[in-house]
């Protein structure tokens, strides 16, 4: 998931450099959403990860 977030961030940067504002904004928004989803899943995995009983 983090890989997808980084991929969309790179797409957004390239689109912004080339002047495609709409595409850059959309790709940046997708990257931001994926990053937050990854962050939530990471925290959940830390909480409910391997436990010794």
N, C-alpha and C positions, 0 to 999 in steps of 0.2 A: 504494500500500500504506500509506503514511503517512496518507493521507486516511482510509482505513478505520480505522486505529488511533485517530485523533482522533475519528472518528464514534462508535466504541464507547466511548471515554472519556467523551464528552459524554452518551451514553445512560446510562452507569454513574452519572455525577454526578446526572443528573435522577432516575434511579430511586432513588438513595440519599436524595435530598432528599424524595421522595414516600413513602419508607418501604418500598420493595420491596427487601429485603435480598438475596434470592436472585438476582433479576434484576441487581441492581447488581454483585454479586460475579461473576456469569457474564460480564457485559459488560466488567468491569474485567480479568478473566482473558483474554478474547479480545483486548482492546486491548493487553495486555502481550505476549501471544504475537506479535501482528502487528507490534508495535514491534520486538521482537527479530529477527523475520524480516527486516523492513525494514533494520535495522542491519547484519545479516550480508550482505544483498544489496548494501548501500551499500559496505561494506568490500571485497567481492569486485569490485564495479565500479571501485573506486579502484585495486585491484591490477592487474586485467586490462583496464583502460580503454584509451583511445586511446594507442597507442605509436608512436613514430617509429622506423622501422627504417633 
